[in-house]
Amino acid sequence: MSDEAVTLGFVCVQNAGRSQMATAFAERERSRRGLDDEVRVLTGGTHPADEVHPEVVEAMAELDVDLSDRVPRAVSTAELNDATVVATMGCSTLELDADVEVRDWALDDPHGQSVEEVRQIRDEIRQRVSALFDEYASA
């Protein structure tokens, strides 16, 4: 075990779609790799929505990931400053004041999309999260 945990942040404007999927995949990846003590997962939005988008809940349920009880939350600059790296989801309106490495994944917004389109976004997020773990959280 390392003395300092790696913190992976997943941020977008509403914290109701892409960042929620990324967070769920990161939590699953952390558990699968046995890194519960080494990796922290942070998520939030700059202007959180009231709920996770229904089409996102549906697409994730297909993979046995239940997002129905998740609540979008605001993220603070202080939280972001404590992160190792922050992935933004392609939200052009999102500007982070934090002093942290930021990667913009430039993903399409799943809100209002068909389940087929959301599946494509979901699968790309899953691959990107796995690659981020390979880079930052290798055991």
Z-matrix of the N, CA and C atoms (Angstrom, degrees):
N
C 1 1.451
C 2 1.522 1 110.01
N 3 1.323 2 115.68 1 138.00
C 4 1.457 3 119.39 2 178.02
C 5 1.522 4 109.55 3 -86.07
N 6 1.327 5 114.73 4 158.23
C 7 1.462 6 119.75 5 -179.88
C 8 1.524 7 111.43 6 -74.24
N 9 1.322 8 115.99 7 -28.48
C 10 1.452 9 119.52 8 -175.90
C 11 1.520 10 110.06 9 -118.97
N 12 1.321 11 115.82 10 123.58
C 13 1.456 12 120.23 11 -179.68
C 14 1.520 13 110.18 12 -74.07
N 15 1.307 14 114.81 13 149.25
C 16 1.448 15 122.16 14 171.87
C 17 1.526 16 106.46 15 -86.20
N 18 1.329 17 117.01 16 134.40
C 19 1.457 18 120.66 17 176.80
C 20 1.517 19 108.77 18 -115.41
N 21 1.326 20 114.73 19 119.73
C 22 1.454 21 121.80 20 178.24
C 23 1.520 22 108.02 21 -105.13
N 24 1.323 23 116.26 22 122.30
C 25 1.458 24 121.49 23 -178.81
C 26 1.514 25 111.86 24 -105.94
N 27 1.326 26 115.49 25 141.31
C 28 1.466 27 122.27 26 178.50
C 29 1.524 28 106.96 27 -129.46
N 30 1.335 29 115.54 28 112.63
C 31 1.456 30 120.46 29 -168.44
C 32 1.521 31 111.01 30 -132.56
N 33 1.331 32 115.39 31 140.01
C 34 1.458 33 120.99 32 169.40
C 35 1.528 34 107.57 33 -147.62
N 36 1.303 35 116.85 34 -173.06
C 37 1.460 36 119.62 35 -175.26
C 38 1.526 37 110.77 36 -69.38
N 39 1.325 38 117.36 37 -55.44
C 40 1.464 39 120.55 38 -173.06
C 41 1.523 40 114.29 39 -92.69
N 42 1.322 41 118.30 40 -14.92
C 43 1.468 42 121.83 41 -176.45
C 44 1.532 43 110.45 42 52.19
N 45 1.336 44 114.92 43 41.59
C 46 1.462 45 119.82 44 -174.65
C 47 1.525 46 113.21 45 -128.80
N 48 1.319 47 117.59 46 2.79
C 49 1.458 48 119.68 47 -177.30
C 50 1.513 49 111.57 48 -146.19
N 51 1.328 50 115.69 49 -92.95
C 52 1.458 51 121.00 50 -174.56
C 53 1.520 52 113.27 51 -58.57
N 54 1.316 53 117.35 52 -46.37
C 55 1.468 54 119.36 53 -177.76
C 56 1.525 55 111.02 54 -68.87
N 57 1.321 56 117.94 55 -30.79
C 58 1.465 57 120.47 56 176.15
C 59 1.525 58 110.65 57 -68.28
N 60 1.332 59 116.75 58 -41.53
C 61 1.466 60 119.40 59 176.97
C 62 1.519 61 110.09 60 -63.86
N 63 1.322 62 117.27 61 -45.39
C 64 1.465 63 121.24 62 -179.73
C 65 1.524 64 110.82 63 -60.67
N 66 1.314 65 116.86 64 -41.54
C 67 1.459 66 121.13 65 179.38
C 68 1.522 67 111.12 66 -63.01
N 69 1.321 68 116.38 67 -45.32
C 70 1.471 69 120.28 68 179.38
C 71 1.522 70 110.87 69 -62.25
N 72 1.330 71 117.27 70 -42.48
C 73 1.466 72 119.77 71 178.00
C 74 1.524 73 110.99 72 -66.16
N 75 1.325 74 117.16 73 -37.14
C 76 1.463 75 120.24 74 178.79
C 77 1.523 76 110.80 75 -66.06
N 78 1.316 77 117.29 76 -40.64
C 79 1.460 78 120.46 77 177.81
C 80 1.524 79 110.76 78 -63.30
N 81 1.320 80 115.66 79 -41.22
C 82 1.472 81 120.41 80 178.62
C 83 1.528 82 110.18 81 -66.21
N 84 1.320 83 116.70 82 -44.17
C 85 1.465 84 121.73 83 -179.17
C 86 1.535 85 110.38 84 -63.86
N 87 1.310 86 115.93 85 -42.64
C 88 1.472 87 120.97 86 178.32
C 89 1.520 88 110.33 87 -58.42
N 90 1.321 89 116.68 88 -44.72
C 91 1.460 90 121.41 89 -179.67
C 92 1.529 91 110.90 90 -66.98
N 93 1.324 92 117.10 91 -45.94
C 94 1.468 93 121.33 92 -179.18
C 95 1.524 94 112.19 93 -60.60
N 96 1.320 95 115.83 94 -34.50
C 97 1.465 96 120.12 95 -177.57
C 98 1.532 97 112.33 96 -89.92
N 99 1.327 98 116.79 97 -0.60
C 100 1.458 99 120.28 98 179.40
C 101 1.524 100 112.70 99 67.31
N 102 1.320 101 116.24 100 37.68
C 103 1.468 102 121.05 101 -175.69
C 104 1.527 103 112.64 102 -113.65
N 105 1.327 104 116.69 103 28.75
C 106 1.462 105 119.58 104 -176.66
C 107 1.519 106 113.03 105 -57.95
N 108 1.328 107 117.82 106 -32.45
C 109 1.461 108 120.93 107 -179.27
C 110 1.528 109 112.77 108 -89.99
N 111 1.328 110 116.79 109 -13.48
C 112 1.463 111 120.09 110 -174.65
C 113 1.517 112 114.31 111 -102.57
N 114 1.324 113 117.33 112 -19.78
C 115 1.461 114 120.44 113 -174.47
C 116 1.526 115 109.83 114 -126.40
N 117 1.328 116 114.73 115 125.96
C 118 1.465 117 120.68 116 171.90
C 119 1.525 118 107.67 117 -104.30
N 120 1.324 119 115.35 118 146.90
C 121 1.457 120 121.23 119 179.76
C 122 1.525 121 107.85 120 -118.10
N 123 1.315 122 115.15 121 128.22
C 124 1.464 123 122.06 122 -179.01
C 125 1.521 124 108.29 123 -120.09
N 126 1.319 125 116.21 124 136.76
C 127 1.456 126 119.24 125 174.18
C 128 1.510 127 109.36 126 -142.29
N 129 1.316 128 114.94 127 157.58
C 130 1.452 129 120.40 128 177.91
C 131 1.510 130 110.56 129 172.06
N 132 1.316 131 114.68 130 175.98
C 133 1.451 132 120.99 131 179.25
C 134 1.509 133 110.94 132 -135.58
N 135 1.322 134 115.30 133 162.01
C 136 1.457 135 119.78 134 178.44
C 137 1.526 136 111.20 135 -81.27
N 138 1.327 137 117.25 136 -27.03
C 139 1.466 138 123.79 137 175.87
C 140 1.526 139 107.73 138 -142.06
N 141 1.335 140 117.30 139 78.19
C 142 1.468 141 120.79 140 -172.07
C 143 1.527 142 113.84 141 -60.07
N 144 1.320 143 114.81 142 143.43
C 145 1.464 144 122.05 143 174.81
C 146 1.525 145 109.22 144 -78.27
N 147 1.308 146 115.88 145 175.51
C 148 1.461 147 120.79 146 179.01
C 149 1.524 148 112.54 147 -79.07
N 150 1.339 149 116.10 148 -26.92
C 151 1.464 150 119.86 149 -177.19
C 152 1.521 151 109.55 150 -154.13
N 153 1.326 152 114.97 151 162.25
C 154 1.454 153 120.66 152 173.88
C 155 1.528 154 107.18 153 -69.87
N 156 1.330 155 116.06 154 138.23
C 157 1.464 156 120.73 155 -177.85
C 158 1.529 157 110.81 156 -57.35
N 159 1.328 158 117.88 157 131.78
C 160 1.473 159 121.54 158 -176.75
C 161 1.534 160 113.48 159 -56.86
N 162 1.325 161 117.52 160 -37.65
C 163 1.467 162 119.42 161 -179.26
C 164 1.529 163 111.01 162 -67.87
N 165 1.319 164 117.24 163 -27.30
C 166 1.469 165 121.77 164 175.93
C 167 1.524 166 109.85 165 -73.55
N 168 1.319 167 116.87 166 -43.72
C 169 1.470 168 121.25 167 176.73
C 170 1.529 169 109.36 168 -57.60
N 171 1.335 170 116.30 169 -43.93
C 172 1.472 171 120.82 170 -178.58
C 173 1.533 172 111.36 171 -64.80
N 174 1.317 173 117.43 172 -46.37
C 175 1.469 174 120.56 173 -177.95
C 176 1.526 175 111.70 174 -66.00
N 177 1.309 176 117.51 175 -36.81
C 178 1.457 177 120.16 176 179.31
C 179 1.526 178 111.33 177 -73.73
N 180 1.334 179 117.09 178 -31.98
C 181 1.466 180 120.64 179 178.19
C 182 1.526 181 110.81 180 -61.53
N 183 1.316 182 116.69 181 -28.68
C 184 1.467 183 120.44 182 177.38
C 185 1.525 184 111.86 183 -62.30
N 186 1.317 185 116.37 184 -22.56
C 187 1.468 186 121.86 185 178.90
C 188 1.528 187 111.66 186 -105.61
N 189 1.328 188 116.08 187 19.57
C 190 1.467 189 122.01 188 -178.69
C 191 1.521 190 112.77 189 59.99
N 192 1.322 191 116.31 190 36.52
C 193 1.461 192 122.18 191 174.43
C 194 1.529 193 106.45 192 -117.08
N 195 1.322 194 115.76 193 117.17
C 196 1.459 195 121.37 194 -176.62
C 197 1.526 196 110.03 195 -96.44
N 198 1.327 197 115.56 196 110.57
C 199 1.468 198 120.50 197 176.85
C 200 1.528 199 111.52 198 -104.90
N 201 1.322 200 116.97 199 6.28
C 202 1.463 201 119.89 200 -174.03
C 203 1.523 202 113.47 201 -64.38
N 204 1.325 203 116.86 202 -24.02
C 205 1.461 204 119.57 203 -179.06
C 206 1.534 205 112.87 204 -99.72
N 207 1.318 206 117.38 205 3.23
C 208 1.465 207 120.52 206 -179.79
C 209 1.526 208 110.00 207 -78.52
N 210 1.320 209 115.17 208 144.39
C 211 1.457 210 121.15 209 179.97
C 212 1.528 211 108.13 210 -122.10
N 213 1.340 212 117.85 211 122.70
C 214 1.460 213 119.60 212 176.05
C 215 1.524 214 110.61 213 -56.42
N 216 1.336 215 115.11 214 143.42
C 217 1.459 216 120.57 215 -176.79
C 218 1.519 217 110.00 216 -135.56
N 219 1.306 218 114.13 217 158.06
C 220 1.460 219 120.23 218 175.34
C 221 1.523 220 108.87 219 -79.84
N 222 1.318 221 115.69 220 151.73
C 223 1.453 222 120.76 221 176.99
C 224 1.527 223 107.55 222 -119.93
N 225 1.315 224 116.22 223 139.69
C 226 1.462 225 120.33 224 -177.69
C 227 1.525 226 111.24 225 -99.61
N 228 1.307 227 115.57 226 157.70
C 229 1.462 228 120.60 227 176.30
C 230 1.519 229 110.33 228 -60.71
N 231 1.330 230 117.13 229 -37.84
C 232 1.470 231 120.34 230 179.47
C 233 1.525 232 110.85 231 -61.63
N 234 1.337 233 117.54 232 -42.12
C 235 1.468 234 120.61 233 177.50
C 236 1.522 235 110.25 234 -62.24
N 237 1.320 236 115.90 235 -43.35
C 238 1.462 237 120.30 236 -178.58
C 239 1.522 238 111.24 237 -65.79
N 240 1.322 239 116.81 238 -37.00
C 241 1.466 240 120.57 239 179.22
C 242 1.522 241 111.96 240 -63.72
N 243 1.324 242 117.12 241 -25.49
C 244 1.461 243 121.17 242 179.11
C 245 1.530 244 112.56 243 -84.66
N 246 1.328 245 117.18 244 -6.97
C 247 1.455 246 120.90 245 -178.05
C 248 1.526 247 111.14 246 -79.03
N 249 1.310 248 115.40 247 152.60
C 250 1.457 249 122.03 248 174.91
C 251 1.524 250 109.52 249 -76.85
N 252 1.307 251 115.54 250 -45.19
C 253 1.468 252 122.65 251 177.94
C 254 1.524 253 107.35 252 -151.17
N 255 1.341 254 115.89 253 146.73
C 256 1.457 255 121.07 254 177.96
C 257 1.520 256 108.46 255 -123.56
N 258 1.328 257 115.38 256 126.49
C 259 1.451 258 121.07 257 174.53
C 260 1.521 259 108.33 258 -98.41
N 261 1.328 260 115.63 259 121.23
C 262 1.458 261 119.71 260 171.76
C 263 1.517 262 106.83 261 -95.93
N 264 1.299 263 115.91 262 158.39
C 265 1.453 264 120.18 263 -166.13
C 266 1.523 265 114.78 264 -100.65
N 267 1.316 266 117.53 265 10.42
C 268 1.455 267 120.01 266 -179.26
C 269 1.512 268 111.83 267 100.33
N 270 1.304 269 115.93 268 19.93
C 271 1.457 270 121.10 269 -179.78
C 272 1.527 271 108.21 270 -84.55
N 273 1.302 272 116.18 271 104.58
C 274 1.462 273 119.43 272 -174.37
C 275 1.521 274 112.36 273 -63.50
N 276 1.327 275 117.21 274 -22.00
C 277 1.458 276 119.68 275 -179.34
C 278 1.522 277 112.42 276 -84.43
N 279 1.317 278 116.51 277 -6.95
C 280 1.455 279 119.60 278 -175.95
C 281 1.522 280 111.00 279 -85.20
N 282 1.302 281 115.23 280 119.24
C 283 1.456 282 120.14 281 174.58
C 284 1.517 283 107.58 282 -124.95
N 285 1.308 284 115.95 283 121.59
C 286 1.448 285 120.78 284 -179.09
C 287 1.518 286 109.87 285 -96.55
N 288 1.315 287 115.95 286 131.50
C 289 1.457 288 121.01 287 175.45
C 290 1.519 289 110.96 288 -87.84
N 291 1.292 290 116.38 289 -4.35
C 292 1.458 291 121.31 290 -174.05
C 293 1.531 292 111.24 291 -69.63
N 294 1.320 293 113.92 292 151.69
C 295 1.459 294 121.92 293 176.77
C 296 1.528 295 107.64 294 -96.93
N 297 1.325 296 115.12 295 78.27
C 298 1.464 297 121.62 296 -174.40
C 299 1.522 298 107.89 297 -150.27
N 300 1.325 299 115.91 298 155.14
C 301 1.459 300 119.06 299 174.94
C 302 1.521 301 108.67 300 -67.67
N 303 1.326 302 115.95 301 126.17
C 304 1.460 303 121.51 302 -179.18
C 305 1.521 304 108.93 303 -118.60
N 306 1.310 305 115.51 304 133.42
C 307 1.460 306 121.39 305 174.42
C 308 1.516 307 108.33 306 -120.88
N 309 1.302 308 116.16 307 123.22
C 310 1.462 309 119.97 308 177.18
C 311 1.519 310 108.53 309 -93.20
N 312 1.322 311 115.70 310 117.32
C 313 1.457 312 120.85 311 -177.43
C 314 1.522 313 112.87 312 -82.19
N 315 1.319 314 118.40 313 -8.73
C 316 1.471 315 122.90 314 174.45
C 317 1.533 316 112.62 315 48.95
N 318 1.319 317 115.22 316 52.46
C 319 1.464 318 122.06 317 -179.84
C 320 1.526 319 110.65 318 -94.35
N 321 1.318 320 116.57 319 147.08
C 322 1.454 321 120.51 320 174.61
C 323 1.527 322 109.72 321 -65.90
N 324 1.315 323 115.72 322 148.75
C 325 1.462 324 121.72 323 178.19
C 326 1.532 325 108.63 324 -76.96
N 327 1.337 326 118.34 325 123.69
C 328 1.460 327 120.17 326 -179.34
C 329 1.529 328 114.21 327 -76.39
N 330 1.318 329 117.54 328 -13.64
C 331 1.466 330 120.89 329 -174.84
C 332 1.530 331 110.59 330 -60.10
N 333 1.328 332 115.44 331 123.60
C 334 1.455 333 121.13 332 178.13
C 335 1.516 334 114.35 333 80.15
N 336 1.322 335 117.78 334 2.27
C 337 1.468 336 121.57 335 -179.78
C 338 1.528 337 109.89 336 -85.74
N 339 1.314 338 115.36 337 164.18
C 340 1.460 339 120.26 338 175.48
C 341 1.529 340 109.19 339 -71.05
N 342 1.313 341 116.20 340 160.18
C 343 1.464 342 119.97 341 179.54
C 344 1.529 343 110.04 342 -60.86
N 345 1.328 344 117.71 343 -36.16
C 346 1.470 345 120.52 344 178.15
C 347 1.528 346 111.15 345 -60.14
N 348 1.326 347 116.18 346 -43.85
C 349 1.471 348 119.94 347 178.98
C 350 1.528 349 111.15 348 -67.75
N 351 1.315 350 116.18 349 -39.08
C 352 1.464 351 119.90 350 178.56
C 353 1.531 352 110.06 351 -64.25
N 354 1.333 353 117.08 352 -37.57
C 355 1.467 354 120.33 353 177.58
C 356 1.531 355 110.97 354 -59.07
N 357 1.324 356 117.22 355 -42.12
C 358 1.467 357 120.68 356 179.65
C 359 1.527 358 110.88 357 -62.79
N 360 1.326 359 116.37 358 -44.00
C 361 1.468 360 121.23 359 178.05
C 362 1.527 361 109.46 360 -63.33
N 363 1.331 362 115.59 361 -45.34
C 364 1.474 363 121.80 362 179.64
C 365 1.524 364 110.97 363 -57.15
N 366 1.320 365 116.70 364 -47.00
C 367 1.459 366 120.10 365 -176.60
C 368 1.526 367 111.48 366 -66.86
N 369 1.336 368 116.88 367 -35.75
C 370 1.466 369 119.42 368 176.30
C 371 1.531 370 110.31 369 -66.49
N 372 1.319 371 116.77 370 -41.17
C 373 1.471 372 120.72 371 178.09
C 374 1.525 373 110.14 372 -60.82
N 375 1.320 374 116.63 373 -43.93
C 376 1.469 375 120.10 374 -179.63
C 377 1.526 376 110.40 375 -58.43
N 378 1.312 377 118.01 376 -44.03
C 379 1.464 378 121.88 377 179.23
C 380 1.528 379 111.40 378 -64.48
N 381 1.319 380 116.43 379 -41.84
C 382 1.468 381 119.99 380 -178.80
C 383 1.530 382 111.67 381 -67.29
N 384 1.331 383 116.61 382 -38.57
C 385 1.464 384 120.38 383 177.97
C 386 1.524 385 110.01 384 -64.15
N 387 1.317 386 116.91 385 -44.38
C 388 1.463 387 120.53 386 178.75
C 389 1.521 388 110.62 387 -60.11
N 390 1.321 389 117.39 388 -43.08
C 391 1.465 390 121.54 389 178.53
C 392 1.526 391 111.27 390 -64.49
N 393 1.329 392 116.97 391 -37.11
C 394 1.467 393 119.94 392 178.14
C 395 1.524 394 110.28 393 -65.20
N 396 1.310 395 117.46 394 -39.51
C 397 1.465 396 121.18 395 175.76
C 398 1.514 397 110.36 396 -64.07
N 399 1.319 398 117.91 397 -40.87
C 400 1.461 399 120.94 398 178.04
C 401 1.528 400 110.27 399 -58.84
N 402 1.305 401 115.83 400 -38.00
C 403 1.463 402 120.46 401 -176.51
C 404 1.523 403 113.29 402 -79.99
N 405 1.320 404 117.61 403 -43.28
C 406 1.462 405 120.70 404 -170.07
C 407 1.532 406 114.65 405 -105.99
N 408 1.313 407 117.08 406 -19.84
C 409 1.463 408 117.95 407 -170.35
C 410 1.515 409 111.85 408 -129.66
N 411 1.309 410 116.95 409 34.14
C 412 1.464 411 119.32 410 178.28
C 413 1.519 412 109.29 411 -68.21
N 414 1.309 413 114.41 412 134.38
C 415 1.477 414 119.15 413 -178.13
C 416 1.509 415 111.12 414 -74.23
